[in-house]
Amino acid sequence: MKPIDLGYIRELYREFAGELAAVGKAQREFAESLKGTMTPQLDDLEAEITYLLLRATRPAAVMELGTFHGWSTSWILSALRDNGEGTLHSFDIIDNVVRNVPRDLAEGRWTFVKGDIKQTLDQVPADTGYLFVDAAHNAPFARWYLQHLFPRVPSDIPVSVHDVYHFRATLPFHEGKVVVRWLDERGVPFFTPSRAKAKADYAALNALRDELGLEPIRGAGNNPMIFFRMPALP
Ligand SMILES: C[S@@+](CC[C@H](N)C(=O)[O-])C[C@H]1O[C@@H](n2cnc3c(N)ncnc32)[C@H](O)[C@@H]1O
């Protein structure tokens, strides 16, 4: 099992460059077709790294917490389509995503669960192989999901949490501060392509994108997401 770090992510960019270019083009067209009704949330590097980790690890089931209008949902579904296997289980209080996600991406591989995750937790697949978290960004919500959601999924699976490093440090009273402290206490390393927190990695990955001829999708962006492997929990 490879650690999620710059070296590994660079390898994956090279391995999947052609497919990444095709998905990037489709995502640009998807965003253009829904201009005004969908606000893409993930920046290019963090969306592409999500796609690459899904391609590399080929999970049987993915859990997505927080769909909003469907930008991350369509990235994840594209990876599962390209894998030729795997299902996505998405959770959100609002269901705008259901109208937005293209039918050919959704059919046969997507389940949307509407409601507060605190009430729908029993629908999280036990065999989740990738956990994607982009929901409420306050500290109490983070404490809740660390206690109730994280122990439900297997150890070692890739996990990503959005909106952690918009700045060089996490913000007080914010989800990111709670999650980073939780990881530190357990000695779990994380990777971030954040422009503010990890300038050198951000620059290295953007240079690699240029070298591989990958065009901007939304543009460079802040990329505040963190990626790590789920530690073994009691
Ligand atoms: C930042 S948006 C997600 C953006 C999305 N990942 C994307 O790429 O466009 C956060 C979403 O989390 C949802 N959310 C917030 N708290 C939630 C909860 N307790 N249970 C389920 N969904 C929640 C919100 O309704 C919102 O749609």
The ligand as an SDF file (V2000), in Angstrom:
LIG
                    3D

 27 29  0  0  0  0  0  0  0  0999 V2000
  -19.5300   22.4750   -0.0130 C   0  0  0  0  0  0  0  0  0  0  0  0
  -20.9760   21.6620   -0.4610 S   0  0  0  0  0  0  0  0  0  0  0  0
  -20.4270   20.2220   -1.3270 C   0  0  0  0  0  0  0  0  0  0  0  0
  -19.7810   20.5430   -2.6480 C   0  0  0  0  0  0  0  0  0  0  0  0
  -19.6020   19.3630   -3.5640 C   0  0  0  0  0  0  0  0  0  0  0  0
  -18.7300   18.3550   -2.9830 N   0  0  0  0  0  0  0  0  0  0  0  0
  -19.0730   19.8210   -4.9120 C   0  0  0  0  0  0  0  0  0  0  0  0
  -17.9660   19.3910   -5.3130 O   0  0  0  0  0  0  0  0  0  0  0  0
  -19.7560   20.6120   -5.5630 O   0  0  0  0  0  0  0  0  0  0  0  0
  -21.5160   21.0150    1.0630 C   0  0  0  0  0  0  0  0  0  0  0  0
  -22.7740   20.1580    0.9950 C   0  0  0  0  0  0  0  0  0  0  0  0
  -22.8680   19.4340    2.2120 O   0  0  0  0  0  0  0  0  0  0  0  0
  -24.2290   19.2790    2.5360 C   0  0  0  0  0  0  0  0  0  0  0  0
  -24.3530   19.0070    3.9730 N   0  0  0  0  0  0  0  0  0  0  0  0
  -24.0590   19.8490    4.9960 C   0  0  0  0  0  0  0  0  0  0  0  0
  -24.3300   19.2590    6.1800 N   0  0  0  0  0  0  0  0  0  0  0  0
  -24.8050   18.0130    5.9020 C   0  0  0  0  0  0  0  0  0  0  0  0
  -25.2750   16.9310    6.6990 C   0  0  0  0  0  0  0  0  0  0  0  0
  -25.3320   17.0150    8.0400 N   0  0  0  0  0  0  0  0  0  0  0  0
  -25.6910   15.8050    6.0780 N   0  0  0  0  0  0  0  0  0  0  0  0
  -25.6590   15.7190    4.7250 C   0  0  0  0  0  0  0  0  0  0  0  0
  -25.2300   16.7090    3.9230 N   0  0  0  0  0  0  0  0  0  0  0  0
  -24.8120   17.8380    4.4950 C   0  0  0  0  0  0  0  0  0  0  0  0
  -24.8580   20.6060    2.1110 C   0  0  0  0  0  0  0  0  0  0  0  0
  -26.2480   20.4630    1.8970 O   0  0  0  0  0  0  0  0  0  0  0  0
  -24.0600   20.9550    0.8450 C   0  0  0  0  0  0  0  0  0  0  0  0
  -24.7450   20.5780   -0.3230 O   0  0  0  0  0  0  0  0  0  0  0  0
  1  2  1  0
  2  3  1  0
  2 10  1  0
  3  4  1  0
  4  5  1  0
  5  6  1  0
  5  7  1  0
  7  8  2  0
  7  9  1  0
 10 11  1  0
 11 12  1  0
 11 26  1  0
 12 13  1  0
 13 14  1  0
 13 24  1  0
 14 15  1  0
 14 23  1  0
 15 16  2  0
 16 17  1  0
 17 18  1  0
 17 23  2  0
 18 19  1  0
 18 20  2  0
 20 21  1  0
 21 22  2  0
 22 23  1  0
 24 25  1  0
 24 26  1  0
 26 27  1  0
M  CHG  2   2   1   9  -1
M  END
$$$$
